[in-house]
């Protein structure tokens, strides 16, 4: 396999693993905070901004 393709696949795996962790942490937050409190967190605002940017690119 081409070296560049291997690097891209590895970066894709890293991104998917990180996204999985973020999803798990978000679910854990839901056990201790209201949805309103969670949505007010700066980190969640950044996650939502990233999701909007991705959606605007129509990558999915």
Biopython code that builds the backbone (N, CA, C, O; Angstrom):
import numpy as np
from Bio.PDB.StructureBuilder import StructureBuilder

atoms = [
    (1, "UNK", "N", (0.853, -1.185, 0.000)),
    (1, "UNK", "CA", (0.000, 0.000, 0.000)),
    (1, "UNK", "C", (0.892, 1.239, 0.000)),
    (1, "UNK", "O", (1.975, 1.245, 0.586)),
    (2, "UNK", "N", (0.431, 2.245, -0.644)),
    (2, "UNK", "CA", (1.154, 3.507, -0.735)),
    (2, "UNK", "C", (1.319, 4.127, 0.654)),
    (2, "UNK", "O", (0.394, 4.096, 1.466)),
    (3, "UNK", "N", (2.497, 4.688, 0.922)),
    (3, "UNK", "CA", (2.796, 5.294, 2.226)),
    (3, "UNK", "C", (1.796, 6.385, 2.576)),
    (3, "UNK", "O", (1.306, 6.434, 3.705)),
    (4, "UNK", "N", (1.487, 7.259, 1.625)),
    (4, "UNK", "CA", (0.547, 8.353, 1.872)),
    (4, "UNK", "C", (-0.836, 7.819, 2.227)),
    (4, "UNK", "O", (-1.485, 8.343, 3.132)),
    (5, "UNK", "N", (-1.287, 6.797, 1.537)),
    (5, "UNK", "CA", (-2.588, 6.199, 1.828)),
    (5, "UNK", "C", (-2.608, 5.599, 3.228)),
    (5, "UNK", "O", (-3.604, 5.720, 3.941)),
    (6, "UNK", "N", (-1.519, 4.956, 3.626)),
    (6, "UNK", "CA", (-1.424, 4.402, 4.980)),
    (6, "UNK", "C", (-1.522, 5.511, 6.024)),
    (6, "UNK", "O", (-2.193, 5.354, 7.044)),
    (7, "UNK", "N", (-0.859, 6.618, 5.769)),
    (7, "UNK", "CA", (-0.903, 7.743, 6.699)),
    (7, "UNK", "C", (-2.315, 8.300, 6.811)),
    (7, "UNK", "O", (-2.776, 8.611, 7.909)),
    (8, "UNK", "N", (-2.994, 8.426, 5.693)),
    (8, "UNK", "CA", (-4.368, 8.940, 5.696)),
    (8, "UNK", "C", (-5.282, 7.989, 6.459)),
    (8, "UNK", "O", (-6.118, 8.433, 7.245)),
    (9, "UNK", "N", (-5.132, 6.698, 6.237)),
    (9, "UNK", "CA", (-5.957, 5.720, 6.946)),
    (9, "UNK", "C", (-5.683, 5.755, 8.443)),
    (9, "UNK", "O", (-6.607, 5.616, 9.244)),
    (10, "UNK", "N", (-4.428, 5.938, 8.828)),
    (10, "UNK", "CA", (-4.084, 6.020, 10.247)),
    (10, "UNK", "C", (-4.682, 7.274, 10.866)),
    (10, "UNK", "O", (-5.225, 7.218, 11.969)),
    (11, "UNK", "N", (-4.591, 8.395, 10.177)),
    (11, "UNK", "CA", (-5.191, 9.630, 10.679)),
    (11, "UNK", "C", (-6.705, 9.499, 10.788)),
    (11, "UNK", "O", (-7.304, 10.010, 11.734)),
    (12, "UNK", "N", (-7.320, 8.827, 9.841)),
    (12, "UNK", "CA", (-8.761, 8.592, 9.888)),
    (12, "UNK", "C", (-9.126, 7.747, 11.108)),
    (12, "UNK", "O", (-10.115, 8.030, 11.783)),
    (13, "UNK", "N", (-8.344, 6.727, 11.389)),
    (13, "UNK", "CA", (-8.586, 5.884, 12.568)),
    (13, "UNK", "C", (-8.455, 6.702, 13.841)),
    (13, "UNK", "O", (-9.287, 6.588, 14.741)),
    (14, "UNK", "N", (-7.422, 7.524, 13.925)),
    (14, "UNK", "CA", (-7.236, 8.373, 15.106)),
    (14, "UNK", "C", (-8.440, 9.281, 15.301)),
    (14, "UNK", "O", (-8.935, 9.425, 16.418)),
    (15, "UNK", "N", (-8.909, 9.887, 14.230)),
    (15, "UNK", "CA", (-10.062, 10.775, 14.310)),
    (15, "UNK", "C", (-11.306, 10.032, 14.782)),
    (15, "UNK", "O", (-12.061, 10.543, 15.610)),
    (16, "UNK", "N", (-11.520, 8.824, 14.256)),
    (16, "UNK", "CA", (-12.693, 8.034, 14.671)),
    (16, "UNK", "C", (-12.598, 7.638, 16.141)),
    (16, "UNK", "O", (-13.603, 7.651, 16.851)),
    (17, "UNK", "N", (-11.399, 7.287, 16.602)),
    (17, "UNK", "CA", (-11.222, 6.940, 18.016)),
    (17, "UNK", "C", (-11.490, 8.149, 18.911)),
    (17, "UNK", "O", (-12.152, 8.030, 19.943)),
    (18, "UNK", "N", (-10.979, 9.301, 18.516)),
    (18, "UNK", "CA", (-11.215, 10.510, 19.297)),
    (18, "UNK", "C", (-12.697, 10.865, 19.329)),
    (18, "UNK", "O", (-13.216, 11.271, 20.369)),
    (19, "UNK", "N", (-13.374, 10.717, 18.207)),
    (19, "UNK", "CA", (-14.808, 11.002, 18.152)),
    (19, "UNK", "C", (-15.581, 10.061, 19.068)),
    (19, "UNK", "O", (-16.542, 10.466, 19.721)),
    (20, "UNK", "N", (-15.158, 8.815, 19.109)),
    (20, "UNK", "CA", (-15.806, 7.832, 19.983)),
    (20, "UNK", "C", (-15.662, 8.228, 21.450)),
    (20, "UNK", "O", (-16.611, 8.120, 22.226)),
    (21, "UNK", "N", (-14.480, 8.681, 21.818)),
    (21, "UNK", "CA", (-14.248, 9.119, 23.203)),
    (21, "UNK", "C", (-15.110, 10.332, 23.519)),
    (21, "UNK", "O", (-15.704, 10.410, 24.595)),
    (22, "UNK", "N", (-15.182, 11.271, 22.597)),
    (22, "UNK", "CA", (-16.017, 12.459, 22.811)),
    (22, "UNK", "C", (-17.467, 12.055, 23.006)),
    (22, "UNK", "O", (-18.143, 12.587, 23.887)),
    (23, "UNK", "N", (-17.958, 11.119, 22.196)),
    (23, "UNK", "CA", (-19.340, 10.638, 22.345)),
    (23, "UNK", "C", (-19.564, 10.029, 23.724)),
    (23, "UNK", "O", (-20.574, 10.306, 24.370)),
    (24, "UNK", "N", (-18.626, 9.202, 24.175)),
    (24, "UNK", "CA", (-18.749, 8.562, 25.486)),
    (24, "UNK", "C", (-18.740, 9.592, 26.614)),
    (24, "UNK", "O", (-19.531, 9.499, 27.553)),
    (25, "UNK", "N", (-17.848, 10.567, 26.518)),
    (25, "UNK", "CA", (-17.789, 11.615, 27.547)),
    (25, "UNK", "C", (-19.062, 12.454, 27.560)),
    (25, "UNK", "O", (-19.541, 12.851, 28.622)),
    (26, "UNK", "N", (-19.600, 12.717, 26.387)),
    (26, "UNK", "CA", (-20.836, 13.484, 26.287)),
    (26, "UNK", "C", (-21.981, 12.734, 26.973)),
    (26, "UNK", "O", (-22.779, 13.335, 27.691)),
    (27, "UNK", "N", (-22.055, 11.435, 26.752)),
    (27, "UNK", "CA", (-23.093, 10.633, 27.411)),
    (27, "UNK", "C", (-22.913, 10.631, 28.926)),
    (27, "UNK", "O", (-23.891, 10.669, 29.673)),
    (28, "UNK", "N", (-21.671, 10.588, 29.371)),
    (28, "UNK", "CA", (-21.404, 10.624, 30.813)),
    (28, "UNK", "C", (-21.813, 11.969, 31.416)),
    (28, "UNK", "O", (-22.340, 12.020, 32.528)),
    (29, "UNK", "N", (-21.571, 13.048, 30.689)),
    (29, "UNK", "CA", (-21.991, 14.368, 31.164)),
    (29, "UNK", "C", (-23.492, 14.409, 31.388)),
    (29, "UNK", "O", (-23.981, 15.030, 32.332)),
    (30, "UNK", "N", (-24.214, 13.736, 30.503)),
    (30, "UNK", "CA", (-25.668, 13.714, 30.600)),
    (30, "UNK", "C", (-26.180, 13.085, 31.880)),
    (30, "UNK", "O", (-27.323, 13.313, 32.275)),
    (31, "UNK", "N", (-25.343, 12.299, 32.524)),
    (31, "UNK", "CA", (-25.750, 11.685, 33.794)),
    (31, "UNK", "C", (-25.710, 12.678, 34.949)),
    (31, "UNK", "O", (-26.378, 12.479, 35.963)),
    (32, "UNK", "N", (-24.932, 13.743, 34.799)),
    (32, "UNK", "CA", (-24.694, 14.652, 35.909)),
    (32, "UNK", "C", (-25.129, 16.094, 35.656)),
    (32, "UNK", "O", (-25.173, 16.906, 36.581)),
    (33, "UNK", "N", (-25.447, 16.406, 34.414)),
    (33, "UNK", "CA", (-25.806, 17.779, 34.070)),
    (33, "UNK", "C", (-27.074, 17.790, 33.226)),
    (33, "UNK", "O", (-27.395, 16.812, 32.550)),
    (34, "UNK", "N", (-27.784, 18.905, 33.275)),
    (34, "UNK", "CA", (-28.948, 19.059, 32.406)),
    (34, "UNK", "C", (-28.466, 19.357, 30.992)),
    (34, "UNK", "O", (-27.325, 19.769, 30.785)),
    (35, "UNK", "N", (-29.336, 19.147, 30.039)),
    (35, "UNK", "CA", (-29.000, 19.443, 28.641)),
    (35, "UNK", "C", (-28.648, 20.916, 28.477)),
    (35, "UNK", "O", (-27.731, 21.265, 27.734)),
    (36, "UNK", "N", (-29.370, 21.761, 29.166)),
    (36, "UNK", "CA", (-29.111, 23.200, 29.100)),
    (36, "UNK", "C", (-27.697, 23.527, 29.600)),
    (36, "UNK", "O", (-26.984, 24.318, 28.984)),
    (37, "UNK", "N", (-27.305, 22.920, 30.704)),
    (37, "UNK", "CA", (-25.965, 23.148, 31.261)),
    (37, "UNK", "C", (-24.887, 22.618, 30.317)),
    (37, "UNK", "O", (-23.852, 23.257, 30.126)),
    (38, "UNK", "N", (-25.134, 21.460, 29.735)),
    (38, "UNK", "CA", (-24.158, 20.868, 28.810)),
    (38, "UNK", "C", (-23.981, 21.766, 27.589)),
    (38, "UNK", "O", (-22.854, 22.023, 27.167)),
    (39, "UNK", "N", (-25.084, 22.244, 27.021)),
    (39, "UNK", "CA", (-25.013, 23.081, 25.826)),
    (39, "UNK", "C", (-24.300, 24.404, 26.084)),
    (39, "UNK", "O", (-23.801, 25.029, 25.149)),
    (40, "UNK", "N", (-24.247, 24.835, 27.339)),
    (40, "UNK", "CA", (-23.599, 26.099, 27.690)),
    (40, "UNK", "C", (-22.081, 25.956, 27.851)),
    (40, "UNK", "O", (-21.372, 26.959, 27.933)),
    (41, "UNK", "N", (-21.586, 24.728, 27.894)),
    (41, "UNK", "CA", (-20.151, 24.516, 28.071)),
    (41, "UNK", "C", (-19.374, 24.974, 26.832)),
    (41, "UNK", "O", (-19.780, 24.687, 25.706)),
    (42, "UNK", "N", (-18.259, 25.685, 27.034)),
    (42, "UNK", "CA", (-17.451, 26.133, 25.888)),
    (42, "UNK", "C", (-16.989, 24.976, 24.988)),
    (42, "UNK", "O", (-16.974, 25.117, 23.765)),
    (43, "UNK", "N", (-16.620, 23.860, 25.567)),
    (43, "UNK", "CA", (-16.159, 22.716, 24.765)),
    (43, "UNK", "C", (-17.282, 22.184, 23.876)),
    (43, "UNK", "O", (-17.036, 21.803, 22.731)),
    (44, "UNK", "N", (-18.489, 22.156, 24.382)),
    (44, "UNK", "CA", (-19.628, 21.674, 23.602)),
    (44, "UNK", "C", (-19.937, 22.656, 22.472)),
    (44, "UNK", "O", (-20.295, 22.244, 21.369)),
    (45, "UNK", "N", (-19.801, 23.928, 22.743)),
    (45, "UNK", "CA", (-20.009, 24.922, 21.684)),
    (45, "UNK", "C", (-19.004, 24.700, 20.550)),
    (45, "UNK", "O", (-19.360, 24.826, 19.379)),
    (46, "UNK", "N", (-17.761, 24.373, 20.886)),
    (46, "UNK", "CA", (-16.745, 24.110, 19.866)),
    (46, "UNK", "C", (-17.066, 22.834, 19.088)),
    (46, "UNK", "O", (-16.892, 22.785, 17.870)),
    (47, "UNK", "N", (-17.534, 21.804, 19.794)),
    (47, "UNK", "CA", (-17.920, 20.559, 19.120)),
    (47, "UNK", "C", (-19.054, 20.832, 18.135)),
    (47, "UNK", "O", (-19.032, 20.342, 17.006)),
    (48, "UNK", "N", (-20.039, 21.609, 18.561)),
    (48, "UNK", "CA", (-21.167, 21.936, 17.689)),
    (48, "UNK", "C", (-20.716, 22.772, 16.497)),
    (48, "UNK", "O", (-21.216, 22.592, 15.386)),
    (49, "UNK", "N", (-19.774, 23.685, 16.721)),
    (49, "UNK", "CA", (-19.255, 24.500, 15.624)),
    (49, "UNK", "C", (-18.525, 23.620, 14.605)),
    (49, "UNK", "O", (-18.685, 23.796, 13.398)),
    (50, "UNK", "N", (-17.729, 22.678, 15.096)),
    (50, "UNK", "CA", (-17.015, 21.753, 14.203)),
    (50, "UNK", "C", (-18.002, 20.902, 13.416)),
    (50, "UNK", "O", (-17.802, 20.662, 12.226)),
    (51, "UNK", "N", (-19.057, 20.448, 14.065)),
    (51, "UNK", "CA", (-20.069, 19.635, 13.385)),
    (51, "UNK", "C", (-20.755, 20.434, 12.281)),
    (51, "UNK", "O", (-21.040, 19.903, 11.208)),
    (52, "UNK", "N", (-21.020, 21.716, 12.550)),
    (52, "UNK", "CA", (-21.648, 22.554, 11.530)),
    (52, "UNK", "C", (-20.702, 22.758, 10.348)),
    (52, "UNK", "O", (-21.126, 22.686, 9.194)),
    (53, "UNK", "N", (-19.432, 23.010, 10.627)),
    (53, "UNK", "CA", (-18.458, 23.180, 9.548)),
    (53, "UNK", "C", (-18.368, 21.918, 8.686)),
    (53, "UNK", "O", (-18.304, 21.993, 7.459)),
    (54, "UNK", "N", (-18.365, 20.768, 9.345)),
    (54, "UNK", "CA", (-18.300, 19.503, 8.610)),
    (54, "UNK", "C", (-19.553, 19.316, 7.755)),
    (54, "UNK", "O", (-19.468, 18.897, 6.601)),
    (55, "UNK", "N", (-20.709, 19.627, 8.327)),
    (55, "UNK", "CA", (-21.955, 19.492, 7.579)),
    (55, "UNK", "C", (-21.972, 20.437, 6.376)),
    (55, "UNK", "O", (-22.478, 20.087, 5.310)),
    (56, "UNK", "N", (-21.420, 21.625, 6.554)),
    (56, "UNK", "CA", (-21.368, 22.583, 5.448)),
    (56, "UNK", "C", (-20.491, 22.080, 4.308)),
    (56, "UNK", "O", (-20.717, 22.429, 3.149)),
    (57, "UNK", "N", (-19.487, 21.258, 4.633)),
    (57, "UNK", "CA", (-18.627, 20.682, 3.593)),
    (57, "UNK", "C", (-19.281, 19.514, 2.884)),
    (57, "UNK", "O", (-18.810, 19.076, 1.835)),
    (58, "UNK", "N", (-20.371, 19.004, 3.456)),
    (58, "UNK", "CA", (-21.097, 17.863, 2.896)),
    (58, "UNK", "C", (-20.181, 16.656, 2.704)),
    (58, "UNK", "O", (-20.157, 16.043, 1.636)),
    (59, "UNK", "N", (-19.419, 16.321, 3.764)),
    (59, "UNK", "CA", (-18.498, 15.190, 3.716)),
    (59, "UNK", "C", (-19.200, 13.866, 3.971)),
    (59, "UNK", "O", (-18.642, 12.806, 3.687)),
    (60, "UNK", "N", (-20.395, 13.913, 4.494)),
    (60, "UNK", "CA", (-21.083, 12.668, 4.811)),
    (60, "UNK", "C", (-22.188, 12.404, 3.818)),
    (60, "UNK", "O", (-22.884, 11.394, 3.923)),
]
sb = StructureBuilder()
sb.init_structure("model")
sb.init_model(0)
sb.init_chain("A")
sb.init_seg("    ")
for serial, (resi, resn, name, xyz) in enumerate(atoms, 1):
    if name == "N":
        sb.init_residue(resn, " ", resi, " ")
    sb.init_atom(name, np.array(xyz, "f"), 0.0, 1.0, " ", f" {name:<3s}", serial, name[0])
structure = sb.get_structure()
